[in-house]
Amino acid sequence: MDKVVKNPTVFCDIDGTIFKYRKFETYLSTKPEVLPGVKESMHSWLESGVYIVLTTARPESLRDHTIEELNMSGIPYHQLIMGIGRGPRYLINDSEDPNIVRATALPLKRDEGFNYNI
C-alpha cells in the first residue's frame, strides 16, 4: 500500500522573520519592510500546497492593521494567530513512524530574511 503524502504546515513568525523588526508602538506610524527571499519562498510554498500559519506576539487589537500590512506586502497565508508570548516557542507533534520527523525548527537571525524550499 502506498503512503499518502500529506502537505506540510509552516508556522512562521512575522516581525523579524517576514518583516524587518519594529517595536509595537511604531506599527501604525511606519510601513513594513519585507525581508529578502521571504515573499518568493512563501509564494512557492503556497503553490506547492503548504498550509501557512502566521504567528505573532502583536496584540489582537492590531489584527486588522496586521492583515492590511500582510495583504499590501503580498504575503500569502491561511491562518493568523495573534497575541502569542514573546518567549521561546516550541513545536510538539506526534509521528506514527519513529523514522519520520514530523516537527522541525528553523531558527533564524532577526531581520535576515529566508529562502527555504519546503
C-alpha positions in Angstrom: 0.0 0.0 0.0 1.4 3.4 -1.0 1.8 6.0 1.8 -0.4 9.1 1.4 1.8 12.2 1.1 0.4 14.9 3.3 1.1 18.6 2.7 3.2 20.3 5.3 2.2 23.1 7.6 4.6 26.0 8.2 4.3 28.1 11.4 6.0 31.4 10.7 6.6 34.4 13.0 6.0 37.9 11.4 8.3 40.5 12.9 12.0 40.0 12.4 11.2 37.0 10.2 8.8 38.2 7.4 9.0 41.9 8.1 12.0 43.8 9.4 11.6 44.1 13.2 9.7 47.1 14.5 8.6 47.9 18.0 4.8 47.6 18.7 4.4 51.3 19.2 5.7 52.1 15.7 3.4 49.7 13.7 0.8 52.4 13.0 3.3 55.1 12.0 5.7 53.0 9.9 5.5 50.8 6.9 6.6 47.2 7.0 9.7 46.1 5.0 9.6 42.6 3.6 12.9 40.8 4.3 14.9 39.2 1.5 13.7 36.0 -0.1 10.6 35.8 2.1 7.8 36.7 -0.4 9.3 34.4 -3.0 9.6 31.5 -0.6 6.1 31.9 0.8 4.5 32.0 -2.7 6.5 28.9 -3.7 5.1 27.2 -0.5 1.6 28.2 -1.3 1.8 26.9 -4.9 3.2 23.6 -3.7 0.3 23.1 -1.2 1.9 24.2 2.0 -0.5 25.4 4.7 0.9 28.7 6.1 0.1 29.7 9.7 1.5 33.1 10.7 2.1 33.7 14.4 2.9 37.0 16.2 3.1 38.5 19.6 1.3 41.5 18.2 -1.8 42.1 20.3 -5.3 41.2 19.0 -6.1 45.0 18.8 -3.6 45.1 15.8 -5.3 42.3 13.9 -6.9 44.5 11.2 -3.7 46.5 10.8 -1.6 43.4 10.6 -3.9 41.8 7.9 -3.7 45.1 5.9 0.1 45.1 6.1 0.3 41.4 5.0 -2.1 42.0 2.1 -0.4 45.2 0.9 3.0 43.4 1.1 1.8 40.4 -0.9 2.4 37.9 1.9 0.3 34.8 1.5 -1.1 32.8 4.4 -4.1 30.7 5.5 -4.3 31.5 9.2 -3.1 34.3 11.5 -2.6 33.7 15.3 -2.2 36.9 17.3 -1.0 37.6 20.9 1.3 34.6 21.4 4.1 35.0 24.0 7.4 36.7 23.2 9.5 34.0 24.9 10.9 30.8 23.3 8.5 28.8 21.2 8.3 25.0 20.8 6.5 22.9 18.3 5.4 19.5 19.6 4.0 16.9 17.2 3.5 13.1 17.1 4.5 10.6 14.4 3.2 7.1 13.7 6.7 6.2 12.3 9.7 6.9 14.6 11.9 7.3 11.4 9.8 10.2 10.1 10.4 13.6 11.7 7.1 15.5 11.9 8.3 18.6 13.6 11.3 20.7 12.7 12.6 24.1 13.8 14.3 26.6 11.5 15.7 29.3 13.8 16.7 32.5 12.0 18.7 35.6 12.8 16.4 38.5 13.2 16.0 40.7 10.1 18.0 38.4 7.7 15.0 37.0 5.8 14.9 33.5 4.5 14.8 31.3 1.3 13.5 27.9 2.2 12.1 25.2 0.0 9.6 23.1 1.9 
